[in-house]
Amino acid sequence: MQAQKLQQILSRAGYAAALMLAATAPISIVRADNQKIEAGYSSTQDMLEFLDKNSTTSSMPETKIIKLGYHDEEQELFSKESYRKKNRRKRNKPAIADEKNVVAAAADLNEKAPISINKGDCILTFGGATKIENYFQRNMELLNRNLPDEAEYFKNTFDFTVDFAYGEKRFGHKAVEAYLDLMHKGVWGKNGSFADSEPSSPTSLQLADTSFGNHTHTNGRPFIWIRDGWLRFSLNAIADSDAQGVHYLKVGWFPFILGRGISLGYAFGLNRSLLGLYSYSEDKSPAGINLSGEIIKDGLSYDLYLSRLEERNKNLRDTTNKMRDFYTPAPAIPWRGLGKNNDVVAARLKVKPFKSERVGNLEFEPYIMYNSAPDQKIDMLADSDTKLGIYGLAVEHCYNNFEWGGEVAANFGSIEAFAIDTNKYKIVKDASGSLVEQYTKIFNVATQKPVQASDAVKAAIKNGLNYEAYQYNNAVFVNVAPGFDITNAPGRFRPAYKNTLAGWMGVLDGAYNFKEQNLKTALGVGYASGDVDLDANQKSGTYKGFVGLNEIYSGKRVVSIMLDERRLQRPVITSDSANPAATIVTTPEFSFTDLCFGGASATWKPVALGKKWQFNPNGLLFWSAFQDQKAILNADGSAQVDQNVKVSSFLGSELNLLTKVELLKDFNMVVNLAVFLPGQFFKDFSGVKVGENDYLDAVEGMDGSPDITQYRMGTDPAFHVNVGFNYKF
């Protein structure tokens, strides 16, 4: 009797669910012999009262509930014969988080249910967001108020998303899903540009001092491109399997990040130039394949990921590309060949050992990734190969009002630089003002200046200054004509070397939520190891600076605007400190490497004047993880190394305030303010020449003798103001 009563309860629940799906049309109950025993029920209550009297296994063994549709079409809603199988499929509905909406700006948009259209077992969903912003920035790159280091511009962003899914009702999860994200992003007045140049003021083309006109890339209209576009399908549905865990295969353009996006992030193409990796930022997701699924429901899931970042095997033009004629010794066959694609493979687990009110929710994410990137550039394209690996662990835990999380990761792999001839051709003016070809690394012995690339000089180089001669005597010289001797410039033949990657990073933060006061406070710290420039000494060794891929981390619970903007330049000594006379200084970006930080934040969400407000102040202190020798300024703006003094590690401090007010439902106004106060590190480098960007050229020739330190790296505060409106629909 107990079993029979339980079966009646389960049957009644199944019928009730079927009735709710059929609420838009008349409902009937039909027996196995197709005899209609009751009809015209218009409410769930009426139907349940009938089932209470007639739903025993003996009286209605094959009961069906059908909906009488338009034009006398009948649709079966429920059958006891298939009830158990369908409910097993419903239990397979996955809890795996979908990453299609992981974008940099998502944090300042409200969560909102998108517009959906349902028909049968298909659902079409529309959504999107639009944002208009104004930026003002001062001293954000060189910290020097004497330079025009400022920016003021308007920017607009538009996202429109479409999602189509099938199979939720039949299989209990989305059997097939297709997603598309169309984006437009542009700075007002530059909407028609491919590159960052003014359509009305094209880039000037010139050789030496001779101009050859202007060049620009425009189409005269704003661009709309596909940011994400992918197809995902269920392997369970294809196999018609009722297995407990659901497994998906996803292909197309979509974001995939590991942990917090420090090891592998979503900033496709954005990498430090010191790595010998390509470095161009594409505001779209990389193409990839992702196999994911649940091993233990709500307890253990996995992801296997493959992405192709650069394709170099597409056709004969790619594989026969003459890339290696500058290698030393020169290869017999200089073309590229196969196997030179830039690929990323990654794997991760998401482990949830417990989830309860007593101990809270805990999640671990161990992961590993490997990036094989041949044909990268240090001095010239295809002069190096990068093999970047990272393994790490991320953790998140929340309990009552307290939450915390962190991540640690370490590099493995190497960057291999090949032996090459760095001598190139350059177009210059001769003494008569004519344009001539000139070598960059072949010098006149008497004048120690580059020589013209004449036929006689070319023959002398081929026979007497080639790599084979250099191996025996790198200071050899050849007589071209009476009184005209030529020799190799220092560093013409770059030796082969290999740097093993051994950097590491760690971040940790936590927050406490005072719910009654609508206030959350947080603390956070982070560390990313640093080292001298990878290519400074051109010697094999171990590089101890942490290297991430597509990384643009700016904090989670404590946020930095300076890290997010990536505009502040940080001087780095790039020559061998044992040879101070040859020292130069360049300026890579201020990013999450060679960096320590600590900070605090608060988030207050009051309701005032009938509006929802959000105030999020953040304060951070920054240090460099690696201390190099201090640079000493020369009179010409170059620098030398002081072997006895270390540069200060204190980079500076940042204060910022992120505010938001909901003007209307889903329509917000955002005001973000930040100031960066330079520390002793920048004071130690103040006045140094900033690599190839010699800003002193703009003031040379003026009356008087300007102080060169006034037009180099400075120590003035940097300011950032961002005001915008955004709407999510």
Backbone hydrogen bonds, N-H to C=O, Kabsch-Sander energy under -0.5 kcal/mol:
donor,donor_aa,acceptor,acceptor_aa,energy
5,K,1,M,-2.7
6,L,2,Q,-2.3
7,Q,3,A,-2.3
8,Q,4,Q,-2.0
9,I,5,K,-1.9
10,L,6,L,-2.3
11,S,7,Q,-2.5
12,R,8,Q,-2.5
13,A,9,I,-2.1
14,G,10,L,-2.2
15,Y,11,S,-2.5
16,A,12,R,-2.3
17,A,13,A,-2.0
18,A,14,G,-2.0
19,L,15,Y,-2.4
20,M,16,A,-1.9
21,L,17,A,-1.2
22,A,18,A,-0.8
22,A,19,L,-0.9
23,A,20,M,-0.8
25,A,22,A,-1.5
27,I,41,Y,-1.1
28,S,66,I,-2.2
29,I,38,E,-1.9
30,V,64,K,-2.1
31,R,35,Q,-2.0
34,N,31,R,-1.9
36,K,34,N,-0.6
37,I,29,I,-1.6
37,I,35,Q,-0.6
38,E,29,I,-1.1
40,G,27,I,-0.7
41,Y,27,I,-1.3
47,M,43,S,-1.7
48,L,44,T,-2.6
49,E,45,Q,-2.1
50,F,46,D,-1.6
51,L,47,M,-2.3
52,D,48,L,-2.1
53,K,49,E,-0.8
53,K,50,F,-0.8
54,N,50,F,-1.3
55,S,51,L,-1.8
60,M,56,T,-2.3
63,T,60,M,-1.0
64,K,30,V,-2.2
65,I,78,F,-1.8
66,I,28,S,-2.1
67,K,75,Q,-2.2
68,L,26,P,-2.3
69,G,67,K,-0.9
69,G,73,E,-3.4
72,D,69,G,-0.8
73,E,70,Y,-1.5
75,Q,67,K,-1.9
77,L,65,I,-2.6
78,F,65,I,-1.5
80,K,63,T,-1.3
82,S,79,S,-0.8
83,Y,79,S,-0.8
84,R,80,K,-0.5
86,K,82,S,-2.1
87,N,83,Y,-2.0
88,R,84,R,-1.5
89,R,85,K,-1.5
90,K,86,K,-1.7
91,R,87,N,-1.4
92,N,88,R,-0.5
92,N,89,R,-1.1
93,K,90,K,-1.4
102,V,99,E,-1.7
103,V,101,N,-1.3
106,A,103,V,-1.3
108,D,105,A,-1.2
109,L,106,A,-1.5
115,I,126,F,-1.7
117,I,124,L,-2.6
119,K,122,C,-2.4
122,C,119,K,-2.0
123,I,165,A,-2.3
124,L,117,I,-2.8
125,T,163,D,-3.1
126,F,115,I,-3.1
127,G,161,T,-1.9
129,A,159,D,-1.7
130,T,727,Y,-2.3
131,K,157,T,-2.7
132,I,725,F,-2.5
133,E,155,K,-2.9
134,N,723,V,-2.6
135,Y,153,Y,-3.0
136,F,721,V,-2.3
137,Q,151,A,-2.9
138,R,719,F,-2.2
139,N,149,D,-3.5
143,L,139,N,-0.7
147,L,144,N,-1.2
149,D,144,N,-0.5
149,D,147,L,-2.2
150,E,148,P,-1.9
151,A,137,Q,-2.5
153,Y,135,Y,-1.7
155,K,133,E,-2.5
156,N,186,G,-2.5
157,T,131,K,-2.7
158,F,184,H,-2.8
159,D,129,A,-3.1
160,F,182,L,-2.5
161,T,127,G,-2.9
162,V,180,L,-2.5
163,D,125,T,-2.5
164,F,178,A,-2.8
165,A,123,I,-2.3
166,Y,176,V,-2.4
167,G,121,D,-1.8
168,E,121,D,-0.6
171,F,167,G,-2.6
172,G,167,G,-0.6
172,G,168,E,-1.1
173,H,167,G,-0.8
175,A,166,Y,-1.9
175,A,173,H,-0.7
176,V,166,Y,-1.7
177,E,232,R,-3.1
178,A,164,F,-2.8
179,Y,230,W,-2.6
180,L,162,V,-2.3
181,D,228,D,-3.0
182,L,160,F,-3.1
183,M,225,W,-2.9
184,H,158,F,-2.3
186,G,156,N,-2.1
188,W,154,F,-1.9
190,K,187,V,-2.7
193,S,190,K,-1.6
194,F,217,H,-2.1
197,S,195,A,-2.0
198,E,201,S,-0.6
201,S,198,E,-0.7
203,T,215,H,-1.6
205,L,213,G,-3.1
207,L,210,T,-2.3
210,T,207,L,-2.6
211,S,209,D,-0.5
212,F,205,L,-3.8
215,H,203,T,-2.6
218,T,216,T,-0.5
219,N,192,G,-1.3
220,G,192,G,-0.6
225,W,183,M,-2.6
227,R,181,D,-2.5
227,R,225,W,-0.8
228,D,181,D,-1.1
229,G,253,W,-2.2
230,W,179,Y,-1.9
231,L,251,V,-2.7
232,R,177,E,-3.3
233,F,249,L,-2.1
234,S,175,A,-2.8
235,L,247,H,-2.9
236,N,247,H,-0.7
238,I,234,S,-1.6
239,A,235,L,-2.1
240,D,236,N,-0.6
240,D,237,A,-0.6
241,S,236,N,-2.8
248,Y,292,S,-3.1
249,L,233,F,-2.3
250,K,290,N,-2.6
251,V,231,L,-2.6
252,G,288,G,-1.7
253,W,229,G,-3.0
254,F,252,G,-0.7
254,F,286,P,-1.5
258,L,264,L,-2.0
261,G,258,L,-2.4
262,I,258,L,-0.5
264,L,258,L,-0.6
265,G,549,L,-2.3
267,A,550,N,-1.9
268,F,266,Y,-2.0
270,L,267,A,-2.2
271,N,269,G,-0.9
275,L,272,R,-1.5
276,G,273,S,-1.5
277,L,272,R,-0.6
280,Y,269,G,-1.5
282,E,268,F,-2.5
282,E,280,Y,-0.5
283,D,281,S,-0.5
284,K,282,E,-2.2
285,S,227,R,-2.3
288,G,252,G,-2.9
289,I,306,L,-2.8
290,N,250,K,-2.8
291,L,304,L,-2.7
292,S,248,Y,-2.3
292,S,290,N,-0.6
293,G,302,Y,-1.6
294,E,246,V,-1.2
295,I,300,L,-2.8
296,I,300,L,-1.9
299,G,296,I,-2.5
300,L,296,I,-2.7
301,S,350,K,-1.8
302,Y,293,G,-2.4
303,D,348,R,-1.9
304,L,291,L,-2.6
305,Y,346,A,-3.0
306,L,289,I,-2.4
307,S,344,V,-2.7
308,R,287,A,-1.0
309,L,307,S,-0.7
309,L,342,N,-2.7
310,E,342,N,-1.4
312,R,310,E,-0.5
318,D,315,N,-0.5
319,T,315,N,-1.9
320,T,316,L,-2.1
321,N,318,D,-1.0
323,M,321,N,-1.6
323,M,334,P,-1.0
324,R,334,P,-2.0
327,Y,324,R,-1.3
328,T,419,A,-2.2
336,R,321,N,-1.4
337,G,319,T,-3.6
342,N,310,E,-2.4
343,D,341,N,-0.8
343,D,372,S,-2.0
344,V,307,S,-2.9
345,V,370,Y,-2.4
346,A,305,Y,-2.3
347,A,368,I,-2.5
348,R,303,D,-1.9
349,L,366,P,-2.1
350,K,301,S,-2.4
351,V,349,L,-0.5
351,V,364,F,-2.7
352,K,299,G,-3.0
354,F,362,L,-0.5
356,S,360,G,-1.8
360,G,356,S,-2.0
361,N,398,C,-2.4
362,L,354,F,-1.7
363,E,396,E,-2.5
364,F,351,V,-2.9
365,E,394,A,-2.8
367,Y,392,G,-2.5
368,I,347,A,-2.2
369,M,390,I,-2.6
370,Y,345,V,-2.6
371,N,388,L,-3.4
372,S,343,D,-2.1
372,S,370,Y,-0.6
373,A,371,N,-0.7
373,A,386,T,-3.3
376,Q,384,S,-2.9
378,I,380,M,-0.7
382,A,376,Q,-0.5
383,D,376,Q,-1.2
383,D,380,M,-1.3
384,S,376,Q,-1.1
385,D,416,E,-2.4
386,T,373,A,-2.2
387,K,414,S,-3.0
388,L,371,N,-2.4
389,G,387,K,-0.5
389,G,412,F,-3.0
390,I,369,M,-2.2
391,Y,410,A,-2.0
392,G,367,Y,-2.2
393,L,408,V,-2.5
394,A,365,E,-1.8
395,V,406,G,-2.5
396,E,363,E,-2.2
397,H,404,W,-2.7
398,C,361,N,-2.1
399,Y,402,F,-3.4
402,F,399,Y,-2.6
403,E,511,A,-2.5
404,W,397,H,-2.7
405,G,509,D,-2.6
406,G,395,V,-2.1
407,E,507,V,-2.2
408,V,393,L,-2.1
409,A,505,M,-2.1
410,A,391,Y,-2.3
411,N,503,G,-3.1
412,F,389,G,-2.3
414,S,387,K,-2.0
415,I,499,N,-2.3
416,E,385,D,-2.7
417,A,415,I,-0.5
417,A,497,Y,-3.0
418,F,383,D,-2.4
420,I,494,R,-1.4
421,D,326,F,-2.6
422,T,420,I,-0.7
422,T,492,R,-3.0
426,K,438,Q,-1.9
428,V,426,K,-0.6
428,V,436,V,-2.4
430,D,434,S,-2.7
433,G,430,D,-1.6
436,V,428,V,-3.1
438,Q,426,K,-2.5
439,Y,451,V,-2.4
440,T,424,K,-1.5
443,F,487,T,-2.6
444,N,449,K,-2.7
445,V,485,D,-2.6
448,Q,444,N,-3.0
451,V,442,I,-1.9
453,A,437,E,-2.5
454,S,452,Q,-1.7
458,K,454,S,-2.5
459,A,455,D,-2.2
460,A,456,A,-2.1
461,I,457,V,-2.6
462,K,458,K,-2.3
463,N,459,A,-1.9
464,G,460,A,-2.9
465,L,460,A,-0.8
465,L,461,I,-1.2
470,Y,466,N,-2.0
471,Q,467,Y,-1.9
472,Y,468,E,-0.6
472,Y,469,A,-0.7
473,N,469,A,-1.8
476,V,473,N,-1.7
478,V,486,I,-2.4
480,V,478,V,-0.6
480,V,484,F,-2.8
481,A,484,F,-1.3
484,F,481,A,-3.0
485,D,483,G,-0.5
486,I,478,V,-2.6
487,T,443,F,-2.3
488,N,476,V,-0.8
489,A,441,K,-2.6
492,R,489,A,-1.6
494,R,420,I,-1.9
494,R,492,R,-0.8
497,Y,417,A,-1.8
499,N,415,I,-2.5
500,T,498,K,-0.6
500,T,541,G,-2.7
501,L,413,G,-2.3
502,A,543,Y,-2.8
503,G,545,G,-0.5
505,M,409,A,-2.4
506,G,527,Y,-2.5
507,V,407,E,-2.5
508,L,525,V,-2.4
509,D,405,G,-2.6
510,G,523,L,-2.2
511,A,403,E,-3.1
512,Y,521,T,-2.3
513,N,401,N,-2.7
514,F,512,Y,-0.7
514,F,519,L,-3.5
515,K,513,N,-1.2
517,Q,514,F,-0.8
518,N,515,K,-1.1
519,L,514,F,-2.1
520,K,603,T,-2.4
521,T,512,Y,-2.1
522,A,601,S,-2.6
523,L,510,G,-2.2
524,G,599,G,-2.3
525,V,508,L,-2.7
526,G,597,F,-2.3
527,Y,506,G,-2.4
528,A,595,L,-2.7
529,S,504,W,-2.5
533,D,573,I,-0.7
536,A,533,D,-1.6
541,G,498,K,-1.7
543,Y,500,T,-3.2
544,K,542,T,-0.6
546,F,529,S,-2.3
549,L,263,S,-2.5
552,I,261,G,-0.6
560,S,554,S,-2.7
564,D,560,S,-1.1
565,E,561,I,-2.6
566,R,562,M,-1.7
569,Q,141,E,-2.3
570,R,588,P,-2.2
572,V,586,T,-1.8
574,T,584,I,-1.5
579,N,576,D,-2.1
582,A,579,N,-1.9
583,T,580,P,-1.4
586,T,572,V,-1.7
590,F,568,L,-1.5
591,S,589,E,-1.2
593,T,591,S,-2.3
594,D,529,S,-1.7
595,L,528,A,-2.1
596,C,623,W,-3.0
597,F,526,G,-2.2
598,G,621,L,-1.6
599,G,524,G,-2.6
600,A,619,G,-2.0
601,S,522,A,-2.3
602,A,617,P,-1.7
603,T,520,K,-3.2
604,W,615,F,-2.7
605,K,518,N,-2.6
608,A,611,K,-2.0
611,K,608,A,-2.1
612,K,662,E,-0.5
613,W,606,P,-2.6
614,Q,660,K,-2.2
615,F,604,W,-2.6
616,N,658,L,-2.3
618,N,656,N,-2.6
619,G,600,A,-2.4
620,L,654,E,-2.6
621,L,598,G,-2.4
622,F,652,G,-2.8
623,W,596,C,-2.6
624,S,649,S,-2.8
628,D,626,F,-0.6
630,K,642,D,-0.7
630,K,645,V,-2.8
632,I,640,Q,-3.1
634,N,638,S,-2.8
637,G,634,N,-1.5
639,A,583,T,-0.6
640,Q,632,I,-2.2
642,D,630,K,-3.1
643,Q,641,V,-0.8
645,V,642,D,-1.1
647,V,628,D,-2.9
651,L,622,F,-1.7
651,L,649,S,-0.7
652,G,622,F,-1.5
653,S,677,L,-2.0
654,E,620,L,-2.7
655,L,675,V,-2.2
656,N,618,N,-2.5
657,L,673,L,-2.6
658,L,616,N,-2.1
659,T,657,L,-0.6
659,T,671,V,-2.2
660,K,614,Q,-2.1
661,V,669,M,-2.0
662,E,612,K,-2.7
663,L,661,V,-1.0
663,L,667,F,-1.4
664,L,667,F,-1.8
667,F,664,L,-2.3
668,N,666,D,-0.5
668,N,726,N,-2.7
669,M,661,V,-2.4
670,V,724,G,-3.2
671,V,659,T,-1.6
672,N,722,N,-3.2
673,L,657,L,-2.3
674,A,720,H,-2.2
675,V,655,L,-2.2
676,F,718,A,-2.4
677,L,653,S,-2.9
679,G,651,L,-2.9
681,F,650,F,-2.7
682,F,679,G,-0.6
683,K,679,G,-1.2
684,D,680,Q,-2.5
685,F,681,F,-1.1
686,S,683,K,-0.6
687,G,713,M,-3.0
688,V,685,F,-2.1
689,K,637,G,-2.0
691,G,585,V,-1.8
691,G,689,K,-1.4
693,N,690,V,-1.4
694,D,692,E,-1.9
695,Y,693,N,-1.3
697,D,694,D,-1.4
698,A,695,Y,-1.2
699,V,696,L,-1.8
700,E,696,L,-1.3
702,M,699,V,-1.5
708,I,706,P,-0.7
710,Q,707,D,-2.1
711,Y,708,I,-1.9
712,R,709,T,-0.8
713,M,688,V,-1.4
714,G,142,L,-2.8
716,D,143,L,-3.0
718,A,676,F,-2.3
719,F,138,R,-2.5
720,H,674,A,-2.4
721,V,136,F,-2.5
722,N,672,N,-2.5
723,V,134,N,-2.2
724,G,670,V,-2.8
725,F,132,I,-2.5
726,N,668,N,-2.2
727,Y,130,T,-2.6
728,K,666,D,-1.9
729,F,128,G,-2.2
